Amino acid sequence: MSTVTADPAPGRVGLPTKLRQSWDKNWSAWAMVMPVVLVLAILIFYPLINGFWISFTNQTEANQLAEICTKSITGGEVCKENPNAWSFVGLDNYLNVLTGKVGEFWMWTANTLVWTVVGVAFHYGLGLGLAVMINRQMRFRGLYRVLLVLPWAVPAFVSAFAWKFLFNERFGVINSMLGWVGVDPVAWFDSRWTSMFTAVVTNIWLGVPFMMVALLGGMQSISDELYEAAEIDGATAWQRFRAITLPGLRPVSMTVILLGTIWTFNMFPIIFLVTEGQPAGQTEILVTGAFRAAFEGLRNYSLASTYGVLILSILLVFSVFYRRVLRKQGEVW
């Protein structure tokens, strides 16, 4: 006598069963996604997990090997245990960083926040203004668009070296222009905030084109009928901008502001090449501080990993709060 097994009750299907059903139904999609998942696991998830683990150790370039091997007379290798090999230290790295015993975490964090907020604010403000200007019908509009996008096409390190030369105290064009109006040359890299100013200007030069192109695309998706109706009702240009353009750009704006914040927060080449941390490391940001910890001096890999985990944590917290704000405003993201 055969028995019939009843199907699981709705809503009580286990995870393996759901995965099996999904595979049976969408096996072709799973087959195409799996290579991407494997690549991400190798290139992103494994280094991320490994870096997280290293942050709980005292690993440096000198103690990373558990054994020290030397050549023998016979041509082989003689290996012995490294008495100074790295070990697990728990939260010591985080405590040392957050209490200021190692590095300048809080100064670098302040620099990073100023650098990010000022940069993204100017990116968005100037990008929005330029997008409004070239969205109108005008002669040579295509030429203006190409010229305004050019800074985005130039590699970041090329722009960094160009701006560093422009701000050079002795030979820079900017100090020469100041001399024409009777202003003494400025030692841009001898003060924390003037040095940071040079980096911010370079970052604005690089970031505005992307913001402009993204916002211009958003403007072109807004129906012209809305503007025509508002104009018939007697709305001024400012009223049309405030009541139609800004609300219409909200989805695009929220996305590009988030991306711009993440990119600027982690913008390594500008600080590293323009200010080089001058004066005396006072313009370092978190990512350049992490780089110097890993590849300069003692090459403290555990300290660099600690900075990396803290940077990731800050960005994750920001993204969570940013998403909550959007949801409260009715944005689906």
C-alpha positions in Angstrom: 0.0 0.0 0.0 1.6 3.2 -1.1 1.6 6.3 1.0 1.1 9.9 -0.2 3.3 12.6 1.3 1.4 15.8 1.8 3.0 19.0 0.5 4.3 21.3 3.1 1.9 23.9 4.3 2.1 27.3 2.6 4.5 29.6 4.4 6.3 26.8 6.0 8.6 25.7 3.2 12.2 25.5 4.4 15.0 27.4 2.8 16.6 24.4 1.0 13.2 23.6 -0.5 12.7 27.2 -1.6 16.2 27.2 -3.2 15.5 23.9 -5.0 12.2 25.3 -6.3 13.9 28.4 -7.4 16.6 26.4 -9.2 14.0 24.2 -10.9 12.1 27.2 -12.1 14.9 29.6 -12.9 17.9 27.4 -13.5 19.0 29.4 -16.6 19.1 32.6 -14.6 21.0 30.9 -11.8 23.5 29.5 -14.3 24.2 33.0 -15.7 24.5 34.6 -12.3 26.8 32.1 -10.7 30.0 33.2 -12.6 29.4 36.7 -11.4 28.8 35.5 -7.9 32.1 33.5 -8.0 34.1 36.5 -9.3 32.6 38.8 -6.6 33.4 36.2 -4.0 37.1 36.0 -5.1 37.7 39.6 -5.8 35.6 41.3 -3.1 34.3 39.0 -0.4 37.4 37.1 0.3 39.7 40.2 0.6 37.0 41.9 2.7 36.8 38.9 5.2 40.5 38.5 5.2 41.0 42.2 5.9 38.5 42.1 8.7 40.4 39.2 10.3 43.8 40.9 9.9 42.4 43.9 11.9 42.3 41.6 15.0 46.0 40.7 14.7 49.3 42.6 15.0 50.5 41.6 11.5 53.2 43.7 9.9 55.6 43.1 7.0 58.2 41.9 9.5 56.2 39.3 11.4 53.7 38.1 8.7 55.6 34.8 8.2 55.2 32.0 10.7 58.5 30.5 9.5 61.8 32.1 8.5 63.6 30.2 5.7 67.3 30.7 4.7 69.4 29.1 2.0 71.7 26.2 3.2 75.1 25.4 1.9 73.7 22.5 0.0 71.4 24.7 -1.9 68.3 23.8 0.0 66.3 25.8 2.5 66.4 25.6 6.2 63.2 26.8 7.9 62.7 27.6 11.6 59.8 29.0 13.5 59.6 32.8 13.6 59.7 33.8 17.3 58.2 37.2 16.4 55.3 35.9 14.3 52.1 37.8 14.3 49.4 36.9 16.8 45.7 37.5 17.6 45.3 40.8 19.6 41.5 41.1 19.7 40.3 44.7 19.8 43.6 46.3 20.6 44.0 47.9 17.2 40.6 49.5 17.3 41.2 50.8 20.9 44.6 52.2 19.9 43.2 53.9 16.8 40.1 55.3 18.5 42.0 56.6 21.6 44.7 58.2 19.5 47.6 56.0 20.6 48.3 55.1 16.9 47.8 57.5 14.0 45.6 60.6 13.9 42.2 58.9 13.3 40.1 61.8 14.6 41.9 64.5 12.7 41.8 62.4 9.6 38.1 61.8 10.1 37.5 65.5 10.5 39.5 66.2 7.3 37.5 63.5 5.5 34.1 64.9 6.6 35.0 68.4 5.6 36.5 67.2 2.3 33.4 65.1 1.6 30.7 67.6 2.6 32.3 70.6 0.8 33.1 68.5 -2.3 29.7 67.0 -2.7 27.9 70.3 -2.0 29.9 72.1 -4.8 29.6 69.1 -7.1 25.8 69.2 -6.8 25.4 72.9 -6.8 27.7 73.7 -9.7 26.5 70.6 -11.6 22.9 71.6 -11.2 23.6 75.2 -12.3 25.5 74.0 -15.4 22.8 71.4 -16.2 20.1 74.1 -16.1 22.1 76.4 -18.4 22.9 73.9 -21.1 19.4 72.3 -21.0 18.1 75.4 -22.7 18.1 75.9 -26.4 21.3 77.9 -27.3 23.9 78.1 -30.0 26.8 75.8 -29.7 25.1 73.8 -27.0 26.7 70.6 -28.1 30.2 72.2 -28.0 29.6 73.5 -24.4 28.6 70.0 -23.3 31.7 68.5 -24.7 34.0 71.1 -23.1 32.3 70.8 -19.7 32.6 67.0 -19.8 36.3 67.1 -20.7 37.6 67.3 -17.1 35.8 64.0 -16.4 37.5 62.4 -19.3 41.0 63.3 -18.1 42.6 60.7 -15.8 42.5 61.9 -12.1 46.3 61.7 -11.6 46.8 64.0 -14.6 44.4 66.6 -13.2 46.0 66.2 -9.8 49.5 67.0 -11.1 48.2 69.9 -13.2 46.5 71.5 -10.2 49.5 70.9 -8.0 51.6 72.8 -10.5 49.0 75.6 -10.7 49.2 76.1 -6.9 53.0 75.9 -6.9 54.3 78.8 -4.6 57.1 79.9 -7.0 56.0 78.9 -10.5 52.3 78.4 -10.2 49.9 80.3 -12.4 47.5 81.1 -9.5 50.2 82.9 -7.5 51.3 84.8 -10.7 47.7 86.0 -11.1 47.6 87.1 -7.5 50.8 89.0 -8.1 49.2 90.9 -11.0 46.6 92.4 -8.5 49.2 93.2 -5.9 48.7 90.1 -3.6 51.8 88.4 -2.2 52.4 84.8 -3.2 50.6 82.2 -1.0 52.4 79.2 0.3 49.4 77.0 -0.3 50.9 73.8 1.1 52.3 75.3 4.3 49.0 75.6 6.1 46.4 72.9 6.8 43.4 74.7 5.4 45.0 76.3 2.4 46.5 72.9 1.5 43.1 71.3 1.9 41.6 74.1 -0.2 43.8 73.1 -3.2 42.6 69.5 -2.9 39.0 70.5 -2.7 39.3 72.8 -5.8 40.9 69.9 -7.7 38.1 67.5 -6.6 35.4 70.0 -7.7 37.1 70.3 -11.1 36.9 66.5 -11.5 33.5 65.8 -10.0 31.2 68.5 -11.4 31.0 67.0 -14.9 29.6 63.7 -13.7 27.0 65.5 -11.6 26.1 67.8 -14.5 25.6 64.9 -16.9 23.5 62.9 -14.5 21.3 65.9 -13.6 21.0 66.9 -17.2 19.7 63.4 -18.1 17.2 63.8 -15.2 16.0 67.2 -16.5 15.4 65.8 -20.0 13.1 63.1 -18.6 10.8 65.8 -17.1 7.8 66.5 -19.4 7.8 69.8 -21.3 4.1 70.0 -20.8 4.5 70.7 -17.1 6.7 73.7 -17.9 4.2 74.9 -20.5 1.3 74.6 -18.2 3.1 76.5 -15.4 4.2 79.2 -17.8 0.6 79.7 -19.0 -0.5 80.0 -15.3 2.0 82.8 -14.9 4.8 81.0 -13.0 8.2 82.7 -13.1 11.4 80.9 -14.0 12.3 80.5 -10.4 8.9 79.1 -9.5 9.0 76.6 -12.3 12.5 75.5 -11.2 11.4 75.1 -7.6 8.0 73.5 -8.3 8.9 71.3 -11.3 12.6 70.9 -11.8 13.7 70.2 -8.3 10.9 67.7 -7.5 11.4 66.0 -10.9 15.1 65.6 -10.2 14.7 64.2 -6.7 15.2 60.5 -7.6 18.3 61.3 -9.7 19.6 63.7 -7.0 19.3 61.2 -4.2 21.2 58.6 -6.2 24.0 60.9 -7.4 24.5 62.5 -3.9 24.9 59.0 -2.4 27.4 58.0 -5.1 29.2 61.3 -4.9 29.5 61.0 -1.1 31.0 57.5 -1.3 33.4 58.4 -4.1 34.6 61.6 -2.5 35.0 59.9 0.9 37.3 57.4 -0.7 38.9 59.7 -3.2 42.6 58.7 -2.8 44.6 60.2 -5.7 43.8 63.9 -5.1 44.9 64.1 -1.5 47.9 61.7 -2.1 49.2 63.6 -5.2 48.1 67.2 -4.7 48.8 67.9 -1.0 50.8 64.7 -0.1 49.4 65.2 3.4 51.2 68.5 3.8 51.9 70.1 6.1 53.1 67.3 8.3 50.2 64.9 7.6 47.6 67.5 8.6 45.6 67.1 5.3 45.5 63.3 5.3 42.1 61.7 5.0 41.2 58.2 6.2 42.0 56.4 2.9 45.4 58.0 2.5 46.2 57.3 6.2 45.3 53.6 5.6 47.5 53.5 2.6 50.5 55.0 4.4 50.0 52.6 7.3 50.1 49.6 4.9 52.9 50.6 2.4 55.1 53.1 4.2 57.4 52.8 7.2 56.7 49.7 9.3 54.0 48.5 6.8 51.5 47.7 9.5 49.0 45.6 7.7 46.8 45.1 10.8 46.5 48.9 11.4 45.7 49.5 7.7 43.0 46.8 7.9 41.6 48.5 11.0 41.3 51.8 9.1 39.6 49.9 6.3 37.0 48.4 8.6 36.3 51.7 10.2 35.9 53.4 6.8 33.5 50.7 5.7 31.6 51.0 8.9 31.2 54.8 8.6 29.9 54.4 5.0 27.5 51.7 6.0 26.1 53.8 8.8 25.7 56.7 6.5 24.0 54.6 3.8 21.5 53.2 6.4 20.5 56.6 7.7 20.4 58.0 4.2 18.0 55.3 3.1 15.8 55.9 6.2 15.6 59.6 5.3 14.6 58.7 1.7 11.9 56.3 2.9 10.5 59.0 5.2 10.3 61.3 2.2 8.4 58.7 0.2 11.3 57.7 -2.0 11.5 54.0 -2.8 15.1 52.9 -2.6 
